[in-house]
Amino acid sequence: MSDLSLHDGGSAPRRSSIHSVNARTKKRNASEKRFKAYGIAAICVGLFFLVVLAASILSNGTRAFTRTVVSVDFTLTQEQFDAAEGTLFKTKAYSDYFIAAVQQKLQEDGVQIAFDEATIERMMGKVGSAIREHYTANPGDLGQAVAFSLPTSSRVDGYFNGRVTRETMEDSRFLMAADLDLADALSEAGVITSEFNWPFITGADSGVDNPGGAGIGASVIGSFFMMLVVLFLSLPIGVAASIYLEEFAPQNKWTDLIEVNISNLAAVPSIVFGILGLAVFIQFMHLPQSAPLVGGLVLTLMTLPTIIISTRASLKSVPPSIRDAALGVGASKMQAVFHHVLPLAMPGILTGTIIGLAQALGETAPLLLIGMVGFVARGYPDGFLQGFVEPNSAMPAQIYTWAARSDAAFYDKAWGGIIILLMFLLTMNIIAIILRRRFERRW
């Protein structure tokens, strides 16, 4: 009877529905919404700073990829060439020929402005030597119209891209305010134009007084050879050490000590590895200073802990059932590891390797200690093997060298070098993603 009264709506309290929202549920839902909002806000803040960084790099670095040049159709006769070669100051004679050609171009456009060799030298440097080198190497161009595109000085280039203004410029031996009148006249006549700065991508570093001639091409080659050394040493050594420690090494105090030291080495400042490389590879082993081989060895020591830690984590992520199944069908321990576990862990190994290589690519301090500074790269190596042992620089060291110089024109070069460095890094990441997709397996 009592059971019926309860079912018929007696006085006993009914349990609330799971669909009803009470105070505790409201509080929990509000907390969840706040947590999601915090996460979205954190992502937005990170994206904001990423956009600001990218905009800063592009806005400051794109100027390095263009240069201001003086384009003149110049004709030199055989008589003029012989007369110039017969004088004591040969480059001055060629410079006078060039000034006459520029004056003729301005007169054709109805522009009357006086200038001399000193003005041209401040605006363009030693144009006579450049013209003489061309006709000495190409005597067949004598008597024919040749289109010369000679780069202007960094201050004239800065005037046209907005870095230098008449209000902020002071007269010096490098450029005078009156020289800008000639620059404006040449620009209106179409003699001064802007073009893509190929020498910045293909050239080498220049002196401190010639920022317009500085290039990063030789440093890119140095970084390439250095990364080859890091890749072919750190990847097999790191993977082999990880496989032994994770799959074969006995668990005792010695392996525990090794694991602790590997973790500690991953946190050692990079400059310590630079001091180690200077003492061991250069002073003790007498390897060539400033060579990509030495830089690669130093960065290999720095990259190994990162690769070992990431590789061990990848091996641990493979389910134990894979090992048990392989051993259950009669495979040996080595066959189970190399035929089953290692292929499944390869995507994670490649990810850890590319992280270590990316870290090594951007290191500057250890390279400075072993002498891989910007001004040692005077050109491209003579061959593939020479690229490992000939003195060269690397992109981060080159960027640091430019940023440390006093001329503001080198700042644009440093920003442009950062863009090249990021493109190099992006290429490495794309290759790693392709390889990771190729080796990826699902279970």
RACOR-V852717 format. One record per backbone hydrogen bond with DSSP energy under -1.0 kcal/mol. NH is the residue of the N-H (numbers start at 1). CO is the residue of the C=O. E is the energy in kcal/mol with one decimal. If there is no record, write none. Layout:
BEGIN
nh: (NH | NH)
co: (CO | CO)
e: (E | E)
END
This chain:
BEGIN
nh: (5 | 6 | 7 | 8 | 9 | 20 | 26 | 27 | 28 | 29 | 30 | 31 | 32 | 33 | 34 | 35 | 36 | 37 | 38 | 39 | 40 | 41 | 42 | 43 | 44 | 45 | 46 | 47 | 48 | 49 | 50 | 51 | 52 | 53 | 54 | 55 | 56 | 57 | 58 | 59 | 60 | 61 | 62 | 64 | 65 | 66 | 67 | 69 | 70 | 71 | 72 | 74 | 81 | 82 | 83 | 84 | 85 | 86 | 90 | 93 | 94 | 95 | 96 | 97 | 98 | 99 | 100 | 101 | 102 | 103 | 104 | 105 | 106 | 107 | 108 | 109 | 110 | 111 | 120 | 121 | 122 | 123 | 124 | 125 | 127 | 130 | 131 | 132 | 133 | 134 | 135 | 136 | 137 | 138 | 141 | 142 | 143 | 144 | 146 | 148 | 150 | 152 | 153 | 157 | 158 | 159 | 160 | 161 | 163 | 164 | 169 | 172 | 179 | 180 | 183 | 184 | 185 | 186 | 187 | 188 | 189 | 190 | 191 | 192 | 193 | 195 | 197 | 198 | 202 | 203 | 210 | 214 | 215 | 216 | 217 | 218 | 220 | 221 | 222 | 223 | 224 | 225 | 226 | 227 | 228 | 229 | 230 | 231 | 232 | 234 | 235 | 237 | 238 | 239 | 240 | 241 | 242 | 243 | 244 | 245 | 246 | 247 | 248 | 249 | 252 | 256 | 257 | 258 | 259 | 260 | 261 | 262 | 263 | 264 | 265 | 266 | 267 | 268 | 272 | 274 | 275 | 276 | 277 | 278 | 279 | 280 | 281 | 282 | 283 | 285 | 287 | 290 | 291 | 293 | 295 | 296 | 297 | 298 | 299 | 300 | 301 | 302 | 303 | 304 | 307 | 308 | 309 | 310 | 311 | 312 | 313 | 314 | 315 | 316 | 317 | 322 | 324 | 325 | 326 | 327 | 328 | 329 | 330 | 331 | 336 | 337 | 338 | 339 | 341 | 342 | 344 | 345 | 349 | 350 | 351 | 352 | 353 | 354 | 355 | 356 | 357 | 358 | 359 | 360 | 361 | 362 | 363 | 368 | 369 | 370 | 372 | 373 | 376 | 377 | 378 | 387 | 388 | 390 | 392 | 398 | 399 | 400 | 401 | 402 | 403 | 404 | 405 | 410 | 411 | 413 | 414 | 415 | 416 | 417 | 418 | 419 | 420 | 421 | 422 | 423 | 424 | 425 | 426 | 427 | 428 | 429 | 430 | 431 | 432 | 433 | 434 | 435 | 436 | 437 | 438 | 439)
co: (1 | 2 | 3 | 4 | 6 | 17 | 22 | 23 | 24 | 25 | 26 | 27 | 28 | 29 | 30 | 31 | 32 | 33 | 34 | 35 | 36 | 37 | 38 | 39 | 40 | 41 | 42 | 43 | 44 | 45 | 46 | 47 | 48 | 49 | 50 | 51 | 52 | 53 | 54 | 55 | 56 | 57 | 58 | 61 | 62 | 63 | 195 | 193 | 150 | 191 | 148 | 146 | 77 | 78 | 79 | 80 | 81 | 82 | 88 | 89 | 90 | 91 | 92 | 93 | 94 | 95 | 96 | 97 | 98 | 99 | 100 | 101 | 102 | 103 | 104 | 105 | 107 | 106 | 116 | 117 | 118 | 119 | 120 | 121 | 125 | 126 | 127 | 128 | 129 | 130 | 131 | 132 | 133 | 134 | 138 | 139 | 76 | 141 | 74 | 72 | 70 | 68 | 123 | 153 | 154 | 155 | 156 | 157 | 158 | 158 | 165 | 175 | 176 | 177 | 179 | 180 | 181 | 182 | 183 | 184 | 185 | 187 | 186 | 186 | 69 | 67 | 65 | 196 | 198 | 199 | 207 | 211 | 204 | 200 | 203 | 203 | 216 | 217 | 218 | 219 | 220 | 221 | 222 | 223 | 224 | 225 | 226 | 227 | 228 | 230 | 231 | 233 | 234 | 235 | 236 | 237 | 238 | 239 | 240 | 241 | 242 | 243 | 244 | 244 | 250 | 252 | 253 | 254 | 255 | 256 | 257 | 258 | 259 | 260 | 261 | 262 | 264 | 265 | 269 | 270 | 271 | 272 | 273 | 274 | 275 | 276 | 277 | 277 | 278 | 280 | 281 | 370 | 288 | 388 | 291 | 292 | 293 | 294 | 295 | 296 | 297 | 298 | 299 | 300 | 303 | 304 | 305 | 306 | 307 | 308 | 309 | 310 | 311 | 312 | 313 | 319 | 320 | 321 | 322 | 323 | 324 | 325 | 327 | 326 | 332 | 333 | 334 | 335 | 336 | 337 | 340 | 341 | 345 | 346 | 347 | 348 | 349 | 350 | 351 | 352 | 353 | 354 | 355 | 356 | 357 | 358 | 360 | 364 | 365 | 366 | 367 | 371 | 373 | 374 | 376 | 383 | 385 | 386 | 290 | 394 | 395 | 396 | 397 | 398 | 399 | 400 | 402 | 407 | 408 | 409 | 410 | 411 | 412 | 413 | 414 | 415 | 416 | 417 | 418 | 419 | 420 | 421 | 422 | 423 | 424 | 425 | 426 | 427 | 428 | 429 | 430 | 431 | 432 | 433 | 434 | 435)
e: (-2.1 | -1.8 | -2.0 | -2.0 | -1.1 | -1.1 | -2.2 | -2.2 | -2.4 | -2.7 | -2.3 | -2.1 | -2.1 | -2.2 | -2.4 | -2.2 | -2.2 | -2.4 | -2.6 | -2.2 | -2.6 | -2.6 | -2.4 | -2.2 | -2.5 | -2.5 | -2.4 | -2.7 | -2.4 | -2.3 | -2.0 | -2.6 | -2.5 | -2.5 | -2.6 | -2.8 | -2.3 | -2.4 | -2.5 | -2.7 | -2.0 | -2.2 | -1.8 | -1.2 | -1.4 | -1.2 | -2.3 | -2.7 | -3.0 | -3.5 | -2.2 | -3.4 | -2.2 | -2.5 | -2.4 | -2.5 | -2.3 | -1.2 | -1.0 | -1.4 | -1.8 | -2.2 | -2.2 | -1.9 | -2.1 | -2.5 | -2.2 | -1.9 | -2.2 | -2.6 | -2.1 | -1.9 | -2.2 | -2.4 | -2.0 | -1.1 | -1.4 | -2.9 | -1.9 | -2.6 | -2.1 | -2.0 | -2.9 | -1.7 | -1.6 | -1.1 | -2.2 | -2.4 | -2.3 | -1.7 | -2.1 | -2.3 | -1.8 | -1.8 | -1.8 | -1.4 | -3.1 | -1.9 | -2.8 | -2.9 | -2.1 | -2.6 | -3.4 | -2.4 | -2.3 | -1.6 | -1.6 | -1.5 | -1.6 | -2.0 | -1.5 | -1.7 | -1.0 | -1.1 | -1.9 | -2.5 | -2.2 | -2.7 | -2.0 | -2.4 | -1.8 | -1.0 | -2.4 | -1.4 | -2.5 | -2.3 | -2.8 | -1.6 | -2.3 | -2.2 | -1.5 | -1.2 | -1.6 | -3.2 | -1.1 | -1.6 | -1.9 | -1.8 | -2.1 | -2.5 | -2.1 | -2.4 | -2.0 | -2.5 | -1.8 | -1.7 | -2.0 | -2.8 | -2.4 | -2.7 | -1.5 | -1.6 | -2.5 | -2.5 | -2.3 | -2.4 | -2.1 | -2.6 | -2.1 | -2.4 | -2.4 | -2.6 | -1.4 | -3.3 | -1.1 | -2.0 | -2.0 | -2.2 | -2.5 | -2.2 | -2.1 | -2.3 | -2.1 | -2.1 | -2.5 | -1.4 | -1.2 | -1.2 | -1.2 | -1.6 | -2.0 | -2.3 | -2.7 | -2.2 | -2.2 | -2.8 | -1.4 | -1.2 | -2.1 | -2.4 | -2.7 | -1.5 | -1.1 | -2.4 | -2.0 | -2.9 | -2.0 | -2.4 | -2.4 | -1.8 | -1.9 | -1.5 | -2.0 | -2.2 | -2.0 | -2.8 | -2.4 | -2.2 | -2.5 | -2.3 | -1.9 | -1.8 | -2.3 | -2.2 | -1.4 | -1.5 | -2.6 | -2.5 | -2.0 | -2.7 | -2.2 | -1.3 | -1.2 | -2.2 | -2.5 | -1.9 | -2.8 | -2.3 | -2.1 | -3.4 | -1.2 | -1.7 | -2.0 | -2.7 | -2.0 | -2.4 | -2.3 | -2.4 | -1.8 | -2.2 | -2.6 | -2.3 | -2.1 | -2.2 | -2.5 | -1.2 | -1.1 | -2.1 | -1.6 | -1.1 | -2.6 | -1.7 | -1.2 | -1.3 | -1.2 | -1.1 | -1.4 | -2.7 | -2.7 | -2.7 | -2.7 | -2.2 | -2.2 | -2.3 | -2.4 | -1.5 | -1.1 | -1.5 | -1.0 | -1.2 | -2.3 | -2.4 | -2.5 | -2.6 | -1.7 | -1.6 | -2.0 | -2.5 | -2.5 | -2.2 | -2.4 | -2.4 | -2.7 | -2.2 | -1.9 | -2.2 | -2.3 | -2.2 | -2.2 | -2.5 | -2.3 | -2.4 | -2.5 | -2.5 | -1.8 | -2.1)
END
